């Protein structure tokens, strides 16, 4: 299995053409690459951008009412 397997990122918006659901990602030598199938924009996901994917953990998930 050496074929590059692309998968689309649901809800992702291309930073170049602002199109939605056009970004596909595949792995190349352990690095995530992103391509927009609409405008051809490409980006390598380095460790620096990986932090962007971290979901916010400070969200309030409930309200606690102390007695
Ligand atoms: Zn694009």
PDB file of the backbone (N, CA, C, O) and the ligand in Angstrom, with CONECT records:
HET     ZN  A 101       1
ATOM      1  N   UNK A   1       0.849  -1.203   0.000  1.00  0.00           N
ATOM      2  CA  UNK A   1       0.000   0.000   0.000  1.00  0.00           C
ATOM      3  C   UNK A   1       0.879   1.247   0.000  1.00  0.00           C
ATOM      4  O   UNK A   1       1.192   1.794   1.057  1.00  0.00           O
ATOM      5  N   UNK A   2       1.269   1.684  -1.171  1.00  0.00           N
ATOM      6  CA  UNK A   2       2.105   2.881  -1.239  1.00  0.00           C
ATOM      7  C   UNK A   2       1.347   4.065  -1.810  1.00  0.00           C
ATOM      8  O   UNK A   2       1.863   5.181  -1.871  1.00  0.00           O
ATOM      9  N   UNK A   3       0.109   3.805  -2.230  1.00  0.00           N
ATOM     10  CA  UNK A   3      -0.679   4.902  -2.812  1.00  0.00           C
ATOM     11  C   UNK A   3      -0.964   5.968  -1.763  1.00  0.00           C
ATOM     12  O   UNK A   3      -1.204   5.671  -0.593  1.00  0.00           O
ATOM     13  N   UNK A   4      -0.931   7.192  -2.207  1.00  0.00           N
ATOM     14  CA  UNK A   4      -1.258   8.283  -1.298  1.00  0.00           C
ATOM     15  C   UNK A   4      -2.764   8.294  -1.046  1.00  0.00           C
ATOM     16  O   UNK A   4      -3.577   8.381  -1.966  1.00  0.00           O
ATOM     17  N   UNK A   5      -3.088   8.205   0.205  1.00  0.00           N
ATOM     18  CA  UNK A   5      -4.503   8.184   0.550  1.00  0.00           C
ATOM     19  C   UNK A   5      -4.922   9.568   1.025  1.00  0.00           C
ATOM     20  O   UNK A   5      -4.475  10.060   2.061  1.00  0.00           O
ATOM     21  N   UNK A   6      -5.783  10.169   0.242  1.00  0.00           N
ATOM     22  CA  UNK A   6      -6.285  11.489   0.612  1.00  0.00           C
ATOM     23  C   UNK A   6      -7.624  11.343   1.321  1.00  0.00           C
ATOM     24  O   UNK A   6      -8.434  10.472   1.003  1.00  0.00           O
ATOM     25  N   UNK A   7      -7.820  12.202   2.264  1.00  0.00           N
ATOM     26  CA  UNK A   7      -9.153  12.249   2.858  1.00  0.00           C
ATOM     27  C   UNK A   7      -9.523  13.698   3.091  1.00  0.00           C
ATOM     28  O   UNK A   7      -8.672  14.530   3.406  1.00  0.00           O
ATOM     29  N   UNK A   8     -10.785  13.986   2.932  1.00  0.00           N
ATOM     30  CA  UNK A   8     -11.228  15.367   3.035  1.00  0.00           C
ATOM     31  C   UNK A   8     -11.470  15.752   4.486  1.00  0.00           C
ATOM     32  O   UNK A   8     -11.854  14.935   5.323  1.00  0.00           O
ATOM     33  N   UNK A   9     -11.232  17.017   4.743  1.00  0.00           N
ATOM     34  CA  UNK A   9     -11.439  17.534   6.087  1.00  0.00           C
ATOM     35  C   UNK A   9     -12.822  18.170   6.140  1.00  0.00           C
ATOM     36  O   UNK A   9     -13.062  19.205   5.519  1.00  0.00           O
ATOM     37  N   UNK A  10     -13.721  17.550   6.876  1.00  0.00           N
ATOM     38  CA  UNK A  10     -15.089  18.064   6.947  1.00  0.00           C
ATOM     39  C   UNK A  10     -15.120  19.438   7.599  1.00  0.00           C
ATOM     40  O   UNK A  10     -14.585  19.647   8.687  1.00  0.00           O
ATOM     41  N   UNK A  11     -15.757  20.360   6.908  1.00  0.00           N
ATOM     42  CA  UNK A  11     -15.952  21.690   7.480  1.00  0.00           C
ATOM     43  C   UNK A  11     -14.760  22.622   7.362  1.00  0.00           C
ATOM     44  O   UNK A  11     -14.825  23.772   7.798  1.00  0.00           O
ATOM     45  N   UNK A  12     -13.656  22.130   6.768  1.00  0.00           N
ATOM     46  CA  UNK A  12     -12.473  22.977   6.647  1.00  0.00           C
ATOM     47  C   UNK A  12     -12.665  24.001   5.530  1.00  0.00           C
ATOM     48  O   UNK A  12     -13.271  23.711   4.498  1.00  0.00           O
ATOM     49  N   UNK A  13     -12.139  25.196   5.757  1.00  0.00           N
ATOM     50  CA  UNK A  13     -12.249  26.256   4.765  1.00  0.00           C
ATOM     51  C   UNK A  13     -10.868  26.546   4.207  1.00  0.00           C
ATOM     52  O   UNK A  13      -9.907  26.716   4.958  1.00  0.00           O
ATOM     53  N   UNK A  14     -10.776  26.603   2.892  1.00  0.00           N
ATOM     54  CA  UNK A  14      -9.498  26.894   2.247  1.00  0.00           C
ATOM     55  C   UNK A  14      -9.092  28.326   2.545  1.00  0.00           C
ATOM     56  O   UNK A  14      -9.877  29.246   2.318  1.00  0.00           O
ATOM     57  N   UNK A  15      -7.870  28.536   3.054  1.00  0.00           N
ATOM     58  CA  UNK A  15      -7.417  29.889   3.360  1.00  0.00           C
ATOM     59  C   UNK A  15      -7.161  30.710   2.104  1.00  0.00           C
ATOM     60  O   UNK A  15      -7.020  31.931   2.173  1.00  0.00           O
ATOM     61  N   UNK A  16      -7.102  30.049   0.969  1.00  0.00           N
ATOM     62  CA  UNK A  16      -6.796  30.744  -0.276  1.00  0.00           C
ATOM     63  C   UNK A  16      -8.057  31.217  -1.001  1.00  0.00           C
ATOM     64  O   UNK A  16      -8.187  32.392  -1.346  1.00  0.00           O
ATOM     65  N   UNK A  17      -8.988  30.272  -1.224  1.00  0.00           N
ATOM     66  CA  UNK A  17     -10.170  30.622  -2.013  1.00  0.00           C
ATOM     67  C   UNK A  17     -11.455  30.625  -1.178  1.00  0.00           C
ATOM     68  O   UNK A  17     -12.543  30.880  -1.696  1.00  0.00           O
ATOM     69  N   UNK A  18     -11.312  30.338   0.121  1.00  0.00           N
ATOM     70  CA  UNK A  18     -12.434  30.377   1.058  1.00  0.00           C
ATOM     71  C   UNK A  18     -13.494  29.331   0.783  1.00  0.00           C
ATOM     72  O   UNK A  18     -14.577  29.391   1.365  1.00  0.00           O
ATOM     73  N   UNK A  19     -13.214  28.369  -0.091  1.00  0.00           N
ATOM     74  CA  UNK A  19     -14.187  27.310  -0.364  1.00  0.00           C
ATOM     75  C   UNK A  19     -14.224  26.334   0.800  1.00  0.00           C
ATOM     76  O   UNK A  19     -13.218  26.110   1.473  1.00  0.00           O
ATOM     77  N   UNK A  20     -15.394  25.757   1.028  1.00  0.00           N
ATOM     78  CA  UNK A  20     -15.554  24.836   2.136  1.00  0.00           C
ATOM     79  C   UNK A  20     -15.573  23.402   1.634  1.00  0.00           C
ATOM     80  O   UNK A  20     -16.040  23.122   0.530  1.00  0.00           O
ATOM     81  N   UNK A  21     -15.058  22.493   2.464  1.00  0.00           N
ATOM     82  CA  UNK A  21     -15.042  21.059   2.149  1.00  0.00           C
ATOM     83  C   UNK A  21     -14.267  20.740   0.875  1.00  0.00           C
ATOM     84  O   UNK A  21     -14.584  19.774   0.181  1.00  0.00           O
ATOM     85  N   UNK A  22     -13.258  21.542   0.567  1.00  0.00           N
ATOM     86  CA  UNK A  22     -12.436  21.242  -0.618  1.00  0.00           C
ATOM     87  C   UNK A  22     -11.024  20.846  -0.217  1.00  0.00           C
ATOM     88  O   UNK A  22     -10.200  20.534  -1.076  1.00  0.00           O
ATOM     89  N   UNK A  23     -10.738  20.854   1.075  1.00  0.00           N
ATOM     90  CA  UNK A  23      -9.392  20.536   1.525  1.00  0.00           C
ATOM     91  C   UNK A  23      -9.241  19.043   1.770  1.00  0.00           C
ATOM     92  O   UNK A  23     -10.003  18.438   2.524  1.00  0.00           O
ATOM     93  N   UNK A  24      -8.237  18.464   1.114  1.00  0.00           N
ATOM     94  CA  UNK A  24      -7.921  17.055   1.319  1.00  0.00           C
ATOM     95  C   UNK A  24      -6.546  16.975   1.980  1.00  0.00           C
ATOM     96  O   UNK A  24      -5.667  17.797   1.723  1.00  0.00           O
ATOM     97  N   UNK A  25      -6.384  15.986   2.821  1.00  0.00           N
ATOM     98  CA  UNK A  25      -5.120  15.826   3.523  1.00  0.00           C
ATOM     99  C   UNK A  25      -4.554  14.446   3.255  1.00  0.00           C
ATOM    100  O   UNK A  25      -5.297  13.469   3.168  1.00  0.00           O
ATOM    101  N   UNK A  26      -3.249  14.366   3.124  1.00  0.00           N
ATOM    102  CA  UNK A  26      -2.599  13.064   3.010  1.00  0.00           C
ATOM    103  C   UNK A  26      -1.258  13.142   3.706  1.00  0.00           C
ATOM    104  O   UNK A  26      -0.717  14.221   3.948  1.00  0.00           O
ATOM    105  N   UNK A  27      -0.735  11.964   4.024  1.00  0.00           N
ATOM    106  CA  UNK A  27       0.526  11.913   4.748  1.00  0.00           C
ATOM    107  C   UNK A  27       1.676  11.640   3.795  1.00  0.00           C
ATOM    108  O   UNK A  27       1.589  10.770   2.929  1.00  0.00           O
ATOM    109  N   UNK A  28       2.752  12.391   3.963  1.00  0.00           N
ATOM    110  CA  UNK A  28       3.948  12.191   3.167  1.00  0.00           C
ATOM    111  C   UNK A  28       5.141  12.202   4.107  1.00  0.00           C
ATOM    112  O   UNK A  28       5.480  13.235   4.686  1.00  0.00           O
ATOM    113  N   UNK A  29       5.768  11.056   4.253  1.00  0.00           N
ATOM    114  CA  UNK A  29       6.921  10.925   5.143  1.00  0.00           C
ATOM    115  C   UNK A  29       6.599  11.429   6.546  1.00  0.00           C
ATOM    116  O   UNK A  29       7.401  12.108   7.187  1.00  0.00           O
ATOM    117  N   UNK A  30       5.420  11.082   6.991  1.00  0.00           N
ATOM    118  CA  UNK A  30       5.040  11.426   8.355  1.00  0.00           C
ATOM    119  C   UNK A  30       4.547  12.843   8.541  1.00  0.00           C
ATOM    120  O   UNK A  30       4.220  13.259   9.652  1.00  0.00           O
ATOM    121  N   UNK A  31       4.495  13.589   7.435  1.00  0.00           N
ATOM    122  CA  UNK A  31       4.027  14.961   7.529  1.00  0.00           C
ATOM    123  C   UNK A  31       2.684  15.089   6.830  1.00  0.00           C
ATOM    124  O   UNK A  31       2.519  14.611   5.708  1.00  0.00           O
ATOM    125  N   UNK A  32       1.750  15.713   7.470  1.00  0.00           N
ATOM    126  CA  UNK A  32       0.449  15.930   6.851  1.00  0.00           C
ATOM    127  C   UNK A  32       0.538  17.026   5.810  1.00  0.00           C
ATOM    128  O   UNK A  32       1.052  18.113   6.078  1.00  0.00           O
ATOM    129  N   UNK A  33       0.033  16.734   4.615  1.00  0.00           N
ATOM    130  CA  UNK A  33      -0.041  17.733   3.568  1.00  0.00           C
ATOM    131  C   UNK A  33      -1.503  18.016   3.275  1.00  0.00           C
ATOM    132  O   UNK A  33      -2.343  17.117   3.313  1.00  0.00           O
ATOM    133  N   UNK A  34      -1.794  19.264   2.985  1.00  0.00           N
ATOM    134  CA  UNK A  34      -3.169  19.651   2.692  1.00  0.00           C
ATOM    135  C   UNK A  34      -3.223  20.241   1.293  1.00  0.00           C
ATOM    136  O   UNK A  34      -2.360  21.030   0.910  1.00  0.00           O
ATOM    137  N   UNK A  35      -4.221  19.862   0.545  1.00  0.00           N
ATOM    138  CA  UNK A  35      -4.412  20.453  -0.770  1.00  0.00           C
ATOM    139  C   UNK A  35      -5.867  20.843  -0.963  1.00  0.00           C
ATOM    140  O   UNK A  35      -6.775  20.119  -0.553  1.00  0.00           O
ATOM    141  N   UNK A  36      -6.078  21.976  -1.583  1.00  0.00           N
ATOM    142  CA  UNK A  36      -7.418  22.397  -1.950  1.00  0.00           C
ATOM    143  C   UNK A  36      -7.655  21.931  -3.380  1.00  0.00           C
ATOM    144  O   UNK A  36      -6.942  22.320  -4.305  1.00  0.00           O
ATOM    145  N   UNK A  37      -8.677  21.086  -3.540  1.00  0.00           N
ATOM    146  CA  UNK A  37      -8.934  20.524  -4.869  1.00  0.00           C
ATOM    147  C   UNK A  37      -9.581  21.543  -5.795  1.00  0.00           C
ATOM    148  O   UNK A  37      -9.728  21.306  -6.994  1.00  0.00           O
ATOM    149  N   UNK A  38      -9.960  22.665  -5.233  1.00  0.00           N
ATOM    150  CA  UNK A  38     -10.617  23.680  -6.065  1.00  0.00           C
ATOM    151  C   UNK A  38      -9.616  24.646  -6.683  1.00  0.00           C
ATOM    152  O   UNK A  38      -9.656  24.912  -7.885  1.00  0.00           O
ATOM    153  N   UNK A  39      -8.707  25.174  -5.842  1.00  0.00           N
ATOM    154  CA  UNK A  39      -7.783  26.194  -6.362  1.00  0.00           C
ATOM    155  C   UNK A  39      -6.347  25.702  -6.421  1.00  0.00           C
ATOM    156  O   UNK A  39      -5.482  26.389  -6.965  1.00  0.00           O
ATOM    157  N   UNK A  40      -6.077  24.514  -5.866  1.00  0.00           N
ATOM    158  CA  UNK A  40      -4.732  23.979  -5.942  1.00  0.00           C
ATOM    159  C   UNK A  40      -3.814  24.419  -4.823  1.00  0.00           C
ATOM    160  O   UNK A  40      -2.622  24.114  -4.842  1.00  0.00           O
ATOM    161  N   UNK A  41      -4.345  25.120  -3.865  1.00  0.00           N
ATOM    162  CA  UNK A  41      -3.562  25.554  -2.712  1.00  0.00           C
ATOM    163  C   UNK A  41      -3.024  24.344  -1.957  1.00  0.00           C
ATOM    164  O   UNK A  41      -3.757  23.386  -1.710  1.00  0.00           O
ATOM    165  N   UNK A  42      -1.753  24.386  -1.593  1.00  0.00           N
ATOM    166  CA  UNK A  42      -1.172  23.291  -0.814  1.00  0.00           C
ATOM    167  C   UNK A  42      -0.473  23.851   0.414  1.00  0.00           C
ATOM    168  O   UNK A  42       0.017  24.980   0.426  1.00  0.00           O
ATOM    169  N   UNK A  43      -0.448  23.023   1.435  1.00  0.00           N
ATOM    170  CA  UNK A  43       0.195  23.433   2.684  1.00  0.00           C
ATOM    171  C   UNK A  43       0.715  22.208   3.399  1.00  0.00           C
ATOM    172  O   UNK A  43       0.037  21.182   3.458  1.00  0.00           O
ATOM    173  N   UNK A  44       1.908  22.309   3.939  1.00  0.00           N
ATOM    174  CA  UNK A  44       2.455  21.227   4.753  1.00  0.00           C
ATOM    175  C   UNK A  44       2.154  21.508   6.211  1.00  0.00           C
ATOM    176  O   UNK A  44       2.439  22.590   6.725  1.00  0.00           O
ATOM    177  N   UNK A  45       1.582  20.528   6.860  1.00  0.00           N
ATOM    178  CA  UNK A  45       1.242  20.692   8.268  1.00  0.00           C
ATOM    179  C   UNK A  45       2.466  20.341   9.107  1.00  0.00           C
ATOM    180  O   UNK A  45       2.776  19.168   9.316  1.00  0.00           O
ATOM    181  N   UNK A  46       3.138  21.348   9.570  1.00  0.00           N
ATOM    182  CA  UNK A  46       4.290  21.098  10.428  1.00  0.00           C
ATOM    183  C   UNK A  46       3.840  21.066  11.872  1.00  0.00           C
ATOM    184  O   UNK A  46       2.666  21.276  12.178  1.00  0.00           O
ATOM    185  N   UNK A  47       4.776  20.805  12.745  1.00  0.00           N
ATOM    186  CA  UNK A  47       4.441  20.747  14.170  1.00  0.00           C
ATOM    187  C   UNK A  47       3.907  22.079  14.667  1.00  0.00           C
ATOM    188  O   UNK A  47       3.158  22.122  15.643  1.00  0.00           O
ATOM    189  N   UNK A  48       4.278  23.154  14.015  1.00  0.00           N
ATOM    190  CA  UNK A  48       3.875  24.479  14.482  1.00  0.00           C
ATOM    191  C   UNK A  48       2.380  24.688  14.325  1.00  0.00           C
ATOM    192  O   UNK A  48       1.752  25.328  15.169  1.00  0.00           O
ATOM    193  N   UNK A  49       1.802  24.157  13.259  1.00  0.00           N
ATOM    194  CA  UNK A  49       0.371  24.367  13.042  1.00  0.00           C
ATOM    195  C   UNK A  49      -0.478  23.330  13.749  1.00  0.00           C
ATOM    196  O   UNK A  49      -1.691  23.499  13.880  1.00  0.00           O
ATOM    197  N   UNK A  50       0.146  22.268  14.202  1.00  0.00           N
ATOM    198  CA  UNK A  50      -0.619  21.197  14.833  1.00  0.00           C
ATOM    199  C   UNK A  50      -1.392  21.713  16.042  1.00  0.00           C
ATOM    200  O   UNK A  50      -2.446  21.175  16.382  1.00  0.00           O
ATOM    201  N   UNK A  51      -0.882  22.737  16.680  1.00  0.00           N
ATOM    202  CA  UNK A  51      -1.528  23.273  17.870  1.00  0.00           C
ATOM    203  C   UNK A  51      -2.902  23.853  17.550  1.00  0.00           C
ATOM    204  O   UNK A  51      -3.768  23.945  18.419  1.00  0.00           O
ATOM    205  N   UNK A  52      -3.087  24.242  16.296  1.00  0.00           N
ATOM    206  CA  UNK A  52      -4.367  24.828  15.910  1.00  0.00           C
ATOM    207  C   UNK A  52      -5.516  23.831  16.036  1.00  0.00           C
ATOM    208  O   UNK A  52      -6.676  24.213  16.191  1.00  0.00           O
ATOM    209  N   UNK A  53      -5.174  22.564  15.967  1.00  0.00           N
ATOM    210  CA  UNK A  53      -6.223  21.551  15.991  1.00  0.00           C
ATOM    211  C   UNK A  53      -6.672  21.213  17.407  1.00  0.00           C
ATOM    212  O   UNK A  53      -7.678  20.531  17.605  1.00  0.00           O
ATOM    213  N   UNK A  54      -5.928  21.689  18.375  1.00  0.00           N
ATOM    214  CA  UNK A  54      -6.277  21.377  19.752  1.00  0.00           C
ATOM    215  C   UNK A  54      -7.605  22.018  20.115  1.00  0.00           C
ATOM    216  O   UNK A  54      -7.744  23.239  20.047  1.00  0.00           O
ATOM    217  N   UNK A  55      -8.567  21.217  20.494  1.00  0.00           N
ATOM    218  CA  UNK A  55      -9.864  21.799  20.871  1.00  0.00           C
ATOM    219  C   UNK A  55      -9.776  22.564  22.181  1.00  0.00           C
ATOM    220  O   UNK A  55      -8.974  22.248  23.061  1.00  0.00           O
ATOM    221  N   UNK A  56     -10.597  23.545  22.280  1.00  0.00           N
ATOM    222  CA  UNK A  56     -10.613  24.344  23.499  1.00  0.00           C
ATOM    223  C   UNK A  56     -11.073  23.493  24.668  1.00  0.00           C
ATOM    224  O   UNK A  56     -12.084  22.796  24.586  1.00  0.00           O
ATOM    225  N   UNK A  57     -10.336  23.556  25.733  1.00  0.00           N
ATOM    226  CA  UNK A  57     -10.688  22.751  26.901  1.00  0.00           C
ATOM    227  C   UNK A  57     -11.257  23.611  28.023  1.00  0.00           C
ATOM    228  O   UNK A  57     -11.621  23.118  29.090  1.00  0.00           O
ATOM    229  N   UNK A  58     -11.322  24.882  27.755  1.00  0.00           N
ATOM    230  CA  UNK A  58     -11.792  25.787  28.800  1.00  0.00           C
ATOM    231  C   UNK A  58     -13.276  26.101  28.655  1.00  0.00           C
ATOM    232  O   UNK A  58     -13.803  26.980  29.336  1.00  0.00           O
ATOM    233  N   UNK A  59     -13.935  25.385  27.775  1.00  0.00           N
ATOM    234  CA  UNK A  59     -15.357  25.647  27.593  1.00  0.00           C
ATOM    235  C   UNK A  59     -16.146  25.215  28.816  1.00  0.00           C
ATOM    236  O   UNK A  59     -15.819  24.231  29.479  1.00  0.00           O
ATOM    237  N   UNK A  60     -17.164  25.958  29.087  1.00  0.00           N
ATOM    238  CA  UNK A  60     -18.053  25.605  30.197  1.00  0.00           C
ATOM    239  C   UNK A  60     -18.988  24.499  29.726  1.00  0.00           C
ATOM    240  O   UNK A  60     -19.764  24.685  28.789  1.00  0.00           O
ATOM    241  N   UNK A  61     -18.906  23.358  30.379  1.00  0.00           N
ATOM    242  CA  UNK A  61     -19.749  22.225  29.962  1.00  0.00           C
ATOM    243  C   UNK A  61     -20.964  22.070  30.852  1.00  0.00           C
ATOM    244  O   UNK A  61     -21.792  21.185  30.635  1.00  0.00           O
ATOM    245  N   UNK A  62     -21.072  22.917  31.837  1.00  0.00           N
ATOM    246  CA  UNK A  62     -22.234  22.827  32.724  1.00  0.00           C
ATOM    247  C   UNK A  62     -22.125  23.908  33.779  1.00  0.00           C
ATOM    248  O   UNK A  62     -21.057  24.481  33.995  1.00  0.00           O
ATOM    249  N   UNK A  63     -23.201  24.169  34.407  1.00  0.00           N
ATOM    250  CA  UNK A  63     -23.205  25.179  35.467  1.00  0.00           C
ATOM    251  C   UNK A  63     -23.400  24.488  36.806  1.00  0.00           C
ATOM    252  O   UNK A  63     -24.359  23.742  37.008  1.00  0.00           O
ATOM    253  N   UNK A  64     -22.496  24.744  37.692  1.00  0.00           N
ATOM    254  CA  UNK A  64     -22.551  24.107  38.994  1.00  0.00           C
ATOM    255  C   UNK A  64     -23.180  25.062  40.000  1.00  0.00           C
ATOM    256  O   UNK A  64     -22.733  26.198  40.159  1.00  0.00           O
ATOM    257  N   UNK A  65     -24.187  24.602  40.653  1.00  0.00           N
ATOM    258  CA  UNK A  65     -24.852  25.432  41.657  1.00  0.00           C
ATOM    259  C   UNK A  65     -24.492  24.967  43.057  1.00  0.00           C
ATOM    260  O   UNK A  65     -25.032  23.971  43.540  1.00  0.00           O
ATOM    261  N   UNK A  66     -23.604  25.662  43.696  1.00  0.00           N
ATOM    262  CA  UNK A  66     -23.272  25.267  45.074  1.00  0.00           C
ATOM    263  C   UNK A  66     -24.421  25.547  46.028  1.00  0.00           C
ATOM    264  O   UNK A  66     -25.118  26.553  45.892  1.00  0.00           O
ATOM    265  N   UNK A  67     -24.616  24.657  46.991  1.00  0.00           N
ATOM    266  CA  UNK A  67     -25.704  24.823  47.942  1.00  0.00           C
ATOM    267  C   UNK A  67     -25.401  25.957  48.911  1.00  0.00           C
ATOM    268  O   UNK A  67     -26.209  26.249  49.793  1.00  0.00           O
TER     269      UNK A  67
HETATM  270 ZN    ZN A 101      -8.821  26.759  -2.341  1.00  0.00          ZN
END
